[in-house]
Amino acid sequence: MRHFCTYFDHHYLPRGLALYQSLRRHCPSFELWVLCMDRLSYDVLSQLGLSDVHLISLDDVEKGDEELLRAKQNRSMIEYYFTCTPSLPLYILHHYPEVEMITYLDSDLFFFDDPAPIYTEIADHSIAIIGHRFSPALRDLERTGIYNVGWLSFRRDERALACLRWWRDRCIEWCYDRCENDRFADQKYLDHWPGLFQGVVVLDHKGANLGPWNLANYRIHEDENGIWVDEQPLIFFHFHGLKQISAVLYDTNLTMAGVRPGASVRRGIYGRYIRTLLDATRQLSAMMPGGPSWGSMRDLPRSSSMPRPLVRRMRRLFPLCRDLVGGRFLPVFNGRVF
């Protein structure tokens, strides 16, 4: 049995459902704890009654936690969400004694294969982290953290609990959406873990946490057995920064990485994810006033209109064609990516 946790609010519900559906498809036995960051997400997920999902309200996590509540008063919504990251696995380990190892997942992950090889790598280690593995053109982004808060595993032992408590204390002290004095949000703190704590393993599987920032490092190809990252199967992709910008147009966030995606990336990876998001959106539409939206976490609260600079640019034919050819924008019709 694999034990996972994640968090999101109603803006991210389609992504959360997509993550869940991908686990259902590729992880034979799992339980997923979802920290609902607002009441609407809790109510909608309660109505859906998803099997193998345990809901946690934000009130439950905050109850009696004066340090967390004080921190809530001096940071933005997204910064407070980041502040809560270490509190979630701690909460689960404290309240669910049957959980021997909890793995935190960012809610914009999507699984393409069984995560069993990752657990083989973890073996008997107490803590598992994963690197960004920035492509050479993006190495300067290491200022935001060598490691990524996308997949984090913590065993129920003193080494992992000490790490979680240390991380939580640091996030209570400082957790802002900017780089400052060798800190960035909840993420840059991970750089210190291999030196501070015993039992830390850095995951090496190329197909784990593939994302825009490292896609250029690998040859991505697809065959009848799945999608491959060089010689290893794609296990999960991190869809950081993916946005729907019109009814039929999606921003992949790949141009920032200097990546021109081939068919395996456009259709095999992004196409599959977008189709799952569209299915989730249709499922949620009848349950949510105005229907669900899905943008970047940093867009919250998200406007339903397109950003003005983007509107101006899309009014110019040449830049639009350039971005379509370059792979930044994906046109999608009837769930099919072109």
N, C-alpha and C positions, 0 to 999 in steps of 0.2 A: 504494500500500500504506500503510495506517494502522498505526501501532505504539502499543499501549496497555500499561499495566501497572497492577496493583492488588495488594492484599494482604488476607488474611483467615485466620482459623483455622477449626477444624471447626464452631464455633458459627455461622459465617457462610457455610457451604458452600451452602445453598440460595440465598442472595442472590448469591453468586459465580456459581453456575450460571445464575441468572436474568439477570444482567448479560451473561454469555457468550451465552446464547440470544438476547437482544435484539440484540447485535452481529451475530450470525450472520444475523438476520432483516433488519437494516437497514444494515449496513456491508458493501459488496460485497467488499472485500479488506482483511483486517486480520490482525495477529498480536497475541496477548495474552500478556504475561508475568505469572505469578502468583507472588508471594512467599508461600509457605505458612508461616504463623506457628507451626504445630505439626506433629508427625509424622503425626497422623491425617489431616489435610487433604492432606498430600503423598501419602500412601499411597492415599487414596480417589481423588484426581484422577489419580494414575498408573494406577489400575485402569480409570478411565473412558476414558483415552486420547483426550481431546478434540482434534480437529483444530485447528490454528492456535494451540495453547496451549503455552507453554513454562513449565515448573515450575522454581522456584528454592526451595531449602530455606533456612530461616533460618540453618542452620549455614554455608551457603555465603557468605551476606552477612556473618555475624559473624566468619568465619575471618580471623584476623590483624588484626582491627579492635579494638584495645585500648580506644580511646576509646568505641566503642559498647558494648563489654562492661562497661566501668566504669559507664556511664550506666545499664545494665540493673540494677545493684545498688541504685540509690537512687530508683526510681520504681515505680509500680504497673504491672500488665500492660498496661492500656489506654494509660498514659502512655508505656510503652516502645514500644508499637505506633506511637504518634504520633511518637516520637523517630526511628523507622526510616523515616518517610515520605520525607525527602529522600535517604536512602541508596539507596532502590530505583531511582529514575531514574538516579542516578549510577552505580550498579552496572551497569545495562543499557548505558548509553553507554560505559562502560569495557570491557565484555566482548563487546559485539555491534557491531562496526564498521559493519555494514550499516544500522544504525538512524540515520537523519538527524534525526529528531524523535521524541521519546518523550512520550506523554501519560499522565499519571497520572490514574486514575479511582477515586473512592471505590467500594467494592464494593456500596453500596446504591443505585447509579444503575441506571436502566433506560431503554433507548432505544425511542422510538416512531417515529423517522424517521432518515433518513440524516444523519450529522453533517457532510456536505460543506459546508453554509453556514458552519459554524464555522471550517473550514479556509480558506475564502475570506476570512473576517475576519482570520485570523492572517496570511495572505499571507506576506511575508518577515520578519515579526517573529521575534525570538529567544525570547521568553517570552510565554505567554498565560495570563491569570488571569481569573477571573469573580467578579462581585460577588454578595453576598447579596441585594441590592436589597430590604432589609427593608420590609415594609409600614409605614405611618405608626404603627400601634399597637405595632410591635415595634422601633422605632428605638433603644431603649435597649440592644438586643442587639448594637449595633455595638461595644460594649465587648469582644466576643469576636472581632471582626475585621470589617472592611469587606468583605473578600474571603473566599471560601469555598474550602477545600481539597477540592473536588469534582472539578474539571477543572483540570489544570495541564499546560501543554505547554512542552517545552524542546527547542530546536534544538541540534544538535551544533556549537556555536560558543563562542567565549570568553565572550561576554556571558552566555549561559545557564549555562555551566559555572561562571562566577564567582558567579552568583546561587545555584546549587545548593550550591556549597561554603560560601557565607556562611550559607545557611539551615541546612545540616547542622551547622555550627559552633554556631549559636545553639541548635538543638535539643539538641545534646550538652550545652551549658552549662545549659539550662533548658527543660524541656518537661513541664509538669504540667497536670492537668485542673482548672485554676482560673485566674481572672483575678488578675494580680498585676503591678504596675508596668508597665502597658501591654504585658503579655504574656498570651497564653492558648494553652496547648498548642502545637501546631505551626502554628496558624492566624494568630494576630495578627501574626506576623512579616511576613506578606504585605503588610500595610499600608504597609511601607517600600519595597517593590520599585519602584513607579513613580518614586520620588525617588532611589533608589540606583543603579538599573541602566538602561542604555539598551536599547531594543528591546523594551519591555514593551507589550503591547496588552491592554486590558480589554475582554473580549467583551461585545457589546451585544445579541445575539440574545435576544428575549424567551422563546423556546422552549428555551433552553439553561439547565439548572440550575433549572428550576421546582421549587419545594418548598414545604413548609408555611409558611415564613417570608415568602414573597413572593406566594403564591397570591392574596391579597386585592387585589393591585395590578392584576389583569387580568380580562378576560372570557374564560372558558373555554367553548368550544363544540365540538361534534363534528358532522361530516357524512360523506358517503361518501368524502371524500378524507383523512380523518384527524381529529386533535384539534388545535384552534387556540388560541393564546394571543394574544388580540386578533386581529391580522391575520397572525400568523406561525405556522408549524406547530410543534407540540411536538416537540422533538428528544429531550430526555431529562429525566426527572423524578428528583428526589433524595428517596428515601423515608426521610428522616431520622425516627427515632423510631417507625416502624411496629412494632407488636408483636402477636403472637397471644396473647390472654389466656384463651381457652378453645377448645374444639373448633370452635366456630362463630362466635366473636366476635373482632374485630380492632380494636385501638386505632390510629386514624389519626394521632394527635398533631396534629390540626388545631384543636382547641379552644384550644390555647395561642396560636394565631395569630388567633383570633377569626373563623375561617372556617366557614361553614355550606355544605358542598359540595353542588353540584347533581348531576344524574344523570351529566353528562359526567365529573365528577371521581370520583364514587363508582364508577361502572361502567366508564367508558372508561379511566380511569387506574388507580385502586386495584384495581378488579375484575380488570383484565388482569394486573396485577402479582401479585396474590394467587393467581390461577389458575396462573401460571407458577411461583410458589413452591411451591404444592401439588404440581404435577407434579414439580418438582425434589426435594421431600421424599419422594415415593413412590419416585423413582428411587434415592435415597440410603438408604432405610430398610433394605434388605437388606444394605447394605455397612457400616453403622455400628452398633455396640452401643448398644441403646436407641433408635436412630433419631436423626435430626438435629433440632436446634432452631434457631429464629431469633428473636432479640430485638434489643435495642439493643446496640451495642458496649459501652456502659457497664454492661450487665447481666452482663458476664462475670466469674466463672463464673455461669451462669444457673441459677436454681432452676426445677425443673419445676412448682412450685406457684405459684399466683397471689399477688401481693403482698397482705399482710394488709389494708392500708387499702382496696384495691380490692375484696377479698372482702366486707368490711363494707358498702361502698357499694353493691355489686351485690345485696346482700340487701335493700336498700330499693328498692321498686318505682319510686317517683317519680324518684329520681336516675338510675336505669337508663334509664327512658323518656326523660328529658331528654337524656341523652347519645346515645341512639339517634336521637332526632328532630334533635338538634343536629349530628349527623354525626360525633361523635367515635368512636363504636363502629359498626362495620359488621358486620351479620350475614351470614354466608356459608353457603349450603347447596348441596352438590354443585357447588362451584366458582362458584356464582352469587351476586353481591352484591345485597342488597336495600336 
